[in-house]
Amino acid sequence: MQPKQQLLSLKPYKPGKPVEEVKRELGLEKIVKLASNENPYGCSALAKEKIAEELSNLHVYPDGYSAELREKLAIHLQVNQEQLIFGNGSDEVVQILCRAYLSPETNTVMAAPTFPQYRHNAVIEGAEVREVQLIEGNHDLDSMLEAIDNDTRIVWLCNPNNPTGNYIPEAEFVSFMKKVPQNVIVVSDEAYFEYVSAADYPNTVDYLNDFPNLVILRTFSKAHGLAALRIGYGIAEASIIQSIEPAREPFNTSRIAQAAAIGALGDGGFINECKKKNREGLELFYAFCNQKGLLYYPSEANFILLDVQSNADEAFDYLLRKGYIVRSGSALGFPTMIRITIGEEEQNREIIEHLVTYIDTVVQKVNK
């Protein structure tokens, strides 16, 4: 039995080894995972309270329409309830969009490297994937416009971009949107929205009326710290949401996830504190990179992509043996760089100390 031909060229997502397994293999007492851009401070206490309240209802199917969460999120965002769609993480909304709009007769445009699920789901639908290389970590919006033709259905903007952390400023975003044909969906994937501090980052929700082809993706997995519960959402004109809803699985978000998201929405103080600590952590890494003369991308997310001036897999292995799991750039399109999630202050300082030793060793080898 053969699956779709396009599946043969794809590899399933391969998560890292469980922390306990790594501990056993390397004989380590402590492992710190800074590879998946999770919130090191967990989630809001209000979210935990909501989770506890739902534990007695595990025998009951969730609300497939997410009515209570929908109402509260619509108020929070100041949009109509009909402009929202919920997914098992924003990843599922990516899948829903691809299922709804892409086919072998169509194409889709995206940056490279960027979040891999755009490409993955487009390939499954048999669509042509048009990738436009980043310029110094930034989307090349002019070249992306040139890649659009009559068969283009979706353009993906990862903002801030994963894995670089770079962002598209408001003026560039608006200029781009004005030039994209209105029959082409533009997806602004804002998974790291809550971490952004740049003054000229676009508040895309304000542009929904101006650009009826705009779809915004956000998630509760990152700053809100609900990654294990898998809940994200899309925002768009009501007609778009209505047209893609049939591609959404029923009961795709759990009762616990919906309840936790409601609690998380009510705790702005938690988000503000996480954002502040994340920015302080980024500044520590910037100072280290500047001191060592290392290339890095200024980040508006909760991670940093930095150059280790050597094979990324070797740096990954070195840090792993010191008890720190990061993401090697080899699989991300940056063979001499590693991506590090910003952790707690002690974790940041300790991994920087290990990086200082590693970089000094690399320099010594080069100078021999």
C-alpha positions in Angstrom: 0.0 0.0 0.0 1.4 3.4 -1.0 0.5 6.7 0.5 0.3 10.0 -1.5 3.5 10.4 -3.5 4.3 13.7 -1.9 4.4 12.1 1.6 7.4 10.0 0.5 9.6 13.1 0.3 8.6 14.3 3.8 10.0 13.3 7.2 7.8 13.3 10.3 8.6 15.8 13.0 11.3 14.4 15.2 11.3 15.7 18.8 14.4 15.7 20.9 15.1 12.9 23.4 13.3 13.0 26.7 15.2 14.8 29.4 15.3 11.7 31.6 16.8 9.6 28.8 19.5 12.2 28.2 20.3 12.2 31.9 20.8 8.4 31.9 22.9 8.4 28.7 25.3 11.1 29.7 25.3 10.5 33.5 24.1 14.0 34.3 22.2 15.2 37.3 20.6 18.2 35.6 19.4 18.9 32.1 18.1 22.3 31.0 16.0 22.3 27.8 16.4 25.5 25.9 15.5 24.2 22.5 11.7 24.5 22.0 11.1 28.2 22.8 8.9 27.2 25.9 8.3 29.7 28.6 10.8 28.9 31.4 8.4 30.5 34.0 5.5 28.1 33.2 2.0 29.5 33.0 -0.2 31.8 34.9 -1.6 30.8 38.3 -5.0 31.7 36.9 -4.6 29.2 34.1 -3.7 26.5 36.7 -6.9 27.3 38.7 -9.0 26.9 35.6 -7.3 23.6 34.8 -8.1 22.3 38.3 -11.8 23.3 37.9 -12.0 21.2 34.7 -10.6 18.0 36.1 -14.0 16.8 37.1 -15.3 17.2 33.6 -12.9 14.9 31.7 -15.8 12.6 30.7 -17.6 15.4 28.8 -16.7 16.4 25.2 -15.3 19.9 24.8 -17.3 22.7 23.3 -16.5 22.4 19.6 -17.2 26.0 19.1 -15.1 27.2 22.1 -17.9 29.5 22.9 -16.7 30.9 26.3 -13.1 31.3 25.1 -14.3 32.8 21.8 -16.4 35.4 23.7 -13.5 36.4 26.0 -10.9 36.4 23.3 -13.1 38.5 21.0 -13.4 41.1 23.7 -9.6 41.0 24.4 -8.8 41.5 20.7 -11.7 43.8 20.0 -12.9 41.7 17.1 -16.2 39.9 16.3 -16.6 36.4 17.6 -17.1 35.2 14.0 -13.6 36.4 13.1 -11.9 33.6 15.2 -11.0 30.0 14.6 -9.3 27.8 17.2 -6.8 25.0 16.6 -4.8 22.3 18.3 -2.0 24.9 18.5 -1.6 27.5 15.7 0.1 24.6 13.8 -3.4 23.1 13.2 -4.7 26.4 11.8 -1.8 26.3 9.4 -2.9 22.8 8.4 -6.5 24.0 8.1 -5.5 26.9 5.8 -3.5 24.5 3.6 -6.3 22.0 3.5 -8.8 24.7 2.5 -6.8 26.6 -0.1 -4.0 24.5 -1.5 -4.0 21.8 -4.2 -1.7 20.5 -6.9 -2.9 23.3 -9.3 -1.8 26.0 -6.9 1.4 27.5 -5.3 2.3 29.1 -2.0 5.0 31.6 -1.2 7.1 31.7 1.9 10.5 32.8 3.3 13.4 30.4 3.7 14.4 29.4 6.3 11.1 29.9 8.3 8.7 27.9 10.3 8.8 24.5 8.5 5.1 23.6 8.9 4.1 25.9 6.1 6.1 23.9 3.7 5.3 20.6 5.2 1.5 21.0 4.9 1.7 22.6 1.5 3.7 19.6 0.2 1.0 17.2 1.6 -1.6 19.1 -0.4 0.5 18.7 -3.5 1.0 22.5 -4.0 4.1 24.1 -5.5 6.2 25.6 -2.7 8.0 28.9 -3.7 10.7 29.7 -1.1 12.4 33.1 -1.1 15.7 33.3 0.8 16.0 35.6 3.8 18.3 38.7 3.6 20.3 38.9 6.8 17.5 37.1 8.6 14.7 39.3 7.2 11.9 38.5 4.8 12.7 39.7 1.2 9.3 41.1 0.7 10.0 42.5 -2.8 11.1 39.1 -4.1 8.1 37.4 -2.4 5.8 39.8 -4.3 7.6 38.8 -7.6 7.0 35.1 -6.8 3.2 35.6 -6.6 1.2 34.7 -9.8 -2.3 33.8 -10.8 -2.0 30.4 -9.1 -0.8 31.7 -5.7 -3.2 31.0 -2.9 -1.3 31.7 0.3 1.7 33.9 1.3 3.3 33.2 4.7 4.9 35.9 6.9 6.4 34.6 10.1 6.6 37.7 12.2 8.8 37.5 14.2 10.5 34.9 12.1 11.4 31.5 13.4 14.4 30.7 13.6 15.9 34.2 13.2 13.8 36.3 15.5 13.7 39.2 13.0 10.5 41.1 12.5 8.7 43.0 9.7 8.2 46.7 10.6 4.7 48.2 10.2 5.6 50.4 7.2 7.0 47.5 5.3 4.1 45.2 6.2 1.5 47.8 5.1 3.4 48.5 1.8 3.5 44.7 1.1 -0.2 44.2 1.9 -1.2 47.0 -0.5 0.7 45.3 -3.4 -0.6 41.7 -2.8 -3.6 40.8 -4.9 -6.7 40.6 -2.7 -7.5 37.1 -3.9 -4.3 35.9 -2.3 -4.4 35.0 1.4 -1.5 36.6 3.5 -0.9 34.8 6.8 0.9 36.8 9.5 2.1 34.1 11.9 2.6 35.9 15.3 3.4 33.0 17.6 5.8 35.3 19.6 3.5 38.3 19.6 3.5 38.8 23.4 7.3 39.0 23.5 7.6 41.8 20.9 8.9 45.1 22.2 9.7 46.9 18.9 7.7 50.2 18.7 7.2 49.8 14.9 5.9 46.2 15.0 2.5 46.2 13.2 -0.7 45.7 15.3 -2.1 43.6 12.5 -5.6 43.3 14.0 -6.0 47.0 13.2 -5.6 46.2 9.5 -8.2 43.5 9.2 -10.7 46.0 7.8 -8.2 47.4 5.3 -7.0 44.0 4.0 -9.8 41.4 3.8 -7.2 38.8 2.6 -5.2 39.0 5.9 -5.2 36.0 8.4 -3.4 36.4 11.7 -2.1 33.4 13.7 -1.4 33.5 17.4 -0.9 30.9 20.2 -1.1 30.2 23.9 1.9 27.9 23.6 4.7 30.5 23.9 4.5 33.5 26.3 1.3 32.1 27.9 3.1 28.8 28.7 0.4 26.4 27.7 2.5 24.4 25.1 1.4 21.0 26.5 -2.3 21.8 26.1 -2.0 22.8 22.4 -4.3 25.7 21.7 -3.9 28.5 19.2 -6.1 30.6 17.0 -6.6 32.5 13.8 -8.1 35.9 13.3 -9.5 37.0 9.9 -12.6 38.4 8.1 -15.7 36.5 9.1 -16.1 35.2 5.5 -12.7 33.6 5.5 -13.3 31.9 8.9 -16.6 30.6 7.7 -15.1 29.2 4.5 -12.3 27.3 6.3 -14.3 26.0 9.3 -15.4 22.8 7.5 -11.7 21.8 7.3 -11.4 22.0 11.1 -11.8 18.7 13.0 -14.7 18.7 15.6 -13.7 18.9 19.2 -10.1 19.8 18.1 -9.3 21.7 21.4 -9.8 20.1 24.8 -11.9 21.4 27.7 -8.7 21.8 29.7 -7.0 23.8 27.0 -10.0 26.1 26.6 -10.3 26.7 30.3 -6.5 27.3 30.7 -6.6 29.8 27.8 -9.4 31.7 29.5 -7.4 31.9 32.7 -4.3 33.0 30.8 -6.2 35.8 29.1 -7.1 37.3 32.5 -3.5 37.6 33.7 -1.8 40.4 31.9 0.6 40.9 34.7 2.1 37.4 34.2 2.7 38.2 30.5 4.3 41.6 31.2 6.7 40.0 33.7 7.7 37.2 31.3 8.2 39.8 28.6 10.5 41.9 30.9 12.6 38.9 32.0 12.9 37.7 28.4 14.2 41.1 27.3 16.7 41.1 30.1 17.8 37.6 29.0 18.2 38.7 25.4 20.4 41.6 26.5 22.7 39.2 28.3 23.2 37.2 25.1 23.7 40.3 23.1 26.5 41.5 25.5 28.2 38.1 25.2 28.0 38.0 21.4 29.3 41.6 21.2 32.2 40.8 23.5 33.2 37.7 21.5 32.5 39.3 18.1 29.8 36.7 17.2 27.2 37.2 14.6 23.6 37.1 16.0 20.2 38.3 14.9 18.5 40.8 17.2 15.3 39.0 18.3 11.8 40.0 19.0 11.0 36.5 20.2 12.1 34.4 23.2 15.1 32.9 21.5 18.3 34.0 19.9 20.1 32.6 16.8 23.9 33.1 17.2 27.0 32.0 15.3 29.4 29.7 17.1 32.0 30.0 14.4 32.1 26.2 14.0 29.9 23.2 13.1 26.6 23.8 14.8 26.2 20.1 15.6 29.5 20.1 17.5 28.4 23.1 19.5 25.1 21.3 20.2 26.9 18.2 21.4 29.3 20.2 23.6 26.4 22.0 25.4 24.4 18.8 25.7 27.3 17.2 27.6 27.2 20.3 29.9 23.5 19.7 30.6 22.0 22.2 28.1 19.8 21.2 25.2 19.7 23.8 22.4 18.7 23.7 18.7 21.4 23.1 16.2 21.2 25.3 13.2 22.2 22.5 10.9 18.5 21.5 10.5 17.4 25.1 10.3 19.5 26.3 7.4 22.3 27.8 9.5 25.1 25.3 9.7 27.3 27.4 12.0 24.6 28.8 14.3 22.6 27.5 17.2 19.2 28.7 18.4 18.9 29.1 22.2 15.6 29.7 24.0 15.9 32.4 26.6 15.7 30.8 30.0 15.7 32.0 33.6 18.6 34.3 34.5 20.7 31.6 36.2 20.3 29.3 33.2 21.2 32.1 30.8 24.3 33.0 32.7 25.4 29.4 33.0 25.0 28.5 29.4 26.8 31.7 28.4 29.7 30.6 30.6 29.8 27.3 28.7 29.7 29.2 25.4 32.6 31.4 26.4 34.7 28.3 27.0 33.6 26.7 23.8 34.2 29.8 21.6 37.7 30.2 23.2 38.5 26.6 22.4 37.3 27.1 18.8 39.5 30.2 18.4 42.5 28.4 19.8 42.1 25.6 17.3 41.9 28.1 14.4 45.0 29.9 15.6 47.1 26.8 15.8 
